Amino acid sequence: MRRTVEAFNSHPDRFLFGTDNVAPADQATQLRVYHLWDPVWAPLTPEASLKIRKGNYERIFDAARTRVRAWEKANVKPL
């Protein structure tokens, strides 16, 4: 766990938390996996914790639409 915390704190932009839960029946099921990570979340810096739990997802997925549209403009030719 110590090495994981060190890696997360050293490189917080490189990690994205996910549960791999598909259509959980309720919120408790969804949060079960999240709370398994509580011993890792606690010693993280506030910046690393926020980026890994939420911020990196927002950054990546918010930028995706712009990047896809730019790729389409450059690569998709009209019929």
C-alpha positions as CSV (number, residue, x, y, z in Angstrom):
1,M,0.0,0.0,0.0
2,R,2.9,2.4,0.8
3,R,4.3,2.0,-2.7
4,T,0.8,2.6,-4.2
5,V,0.4,5.8,-2.2
6,E,3.8,7.0,-3.2
7,A,3.1,6.4,-6.9
8,F,-0.3,8.1,-6.7
9,N,1.2,11.1,-4.9
10,S,4.1,11.3,-7.3
11,H,2.1,11.0,-10.5
12,P,-1.5,12.0,-9.7
13,D,-2.3,12.8,-13.4
14,R,-1.6,9.2,-14.5
15,F,-4.3,7.3,-12.6
16,L,-8.0,7.0,-12.9
17,F,-10.2,5.3,-10.4
18,G,-13.0,3.0,-11.5
19,T,-15.0,0.3,-10.0
20,D,-15.8,-2.0,-13.0
21,N,-19.4,-2.3,-11.6
22,V,-21.9,-2.6,-14.4
23,A,-25.4,-1.4,-13.6
24,P,-25.1,-1.8,-9.8
25,A,-28.5,-2.5,-8.1
26,D,-28.0,0.3,-5.6
27,Q,-25.6,2.9,-4.4
28,A,-24.2,0.7,-1.6
29,T,-23.0,-1.8,-4.2
30,Q,-21.3,1.0,-6.1
31,L,-19.7,2.4,-3.0
32,R,-18.5,-0.9,-1.7
33,V,-15.5,-1.0,-4.1
34,Y,-14.8,2.7,-3.5
35,H,-14.6,2.1,0.2
36,L,-12.2,-0.8,-0.2
37,W,-9.7,1.9,-1.2
38,D,-10.2,4.0,1.9
39,P,-6.8,3.0,3.3
40,V,-5.2,4.4,0.1
41,W,-7.3,7.5,-0.1
42,A,-6.5,8.6,3.5
43,P,-2.7,9.2,3.1
44,L,-2.9,10.9,-0.3
45,T,-2.4,14.6,-0.7
46,P,-5.6,16.4,-1.3
47,E,-4.6,17.2,-4.8
48,A,-3.7,13.6,-5.7
49,S,-6.9,12.3,-4.1
50,L,-9.1,14.7,-6.0
51,K,-7.4,14.0,-9.3
52,I,-7.5,10.2,-9.0
53,R,-11.0,9.9,-7.7
54,K,-12.7,12.6,-9.9
55,G,-10.5,15.2,-11.7
56,N,-8.7,13.0,-14.2
57,Y,-12.0,11.5,-15.4
58,E,-13.4,15.0,-15.9
59,R,-10.3,16.2,-17.7
60,I,-10.1,13.2,-20.0
61,F,-13.8,12.9,-20.9
62,D,-14.4,16.6,-21.2
63,A,-11.6,16.9,-23.7
64,A,-12.7,13.8,-25.6
65,R,-15.5,15.5,-27.6
66,T,-13.2,18.3,-28.8
67,R,-10.5,15.8,-29.8
68,V,-12.9,13.5,-31.6
69,R,-14.4,16.4,-33.6
70,A,-10.9,17.6,-34.6
71,W,-10.0,14.1,-35.7
72,E,-13.2,13.9,-37.8
73,K,-12.5,17.3,-39.4
74,A,-9.0,16.2,-40.4
75,N,-9.8,12.6,-41.5
76,V,-13.4,12.1,-42.6
77,K,-14.0,13.2,-46.2
78,P,-17.5,14.0,-47.4
79,L,-19.2,11.5,-49.7
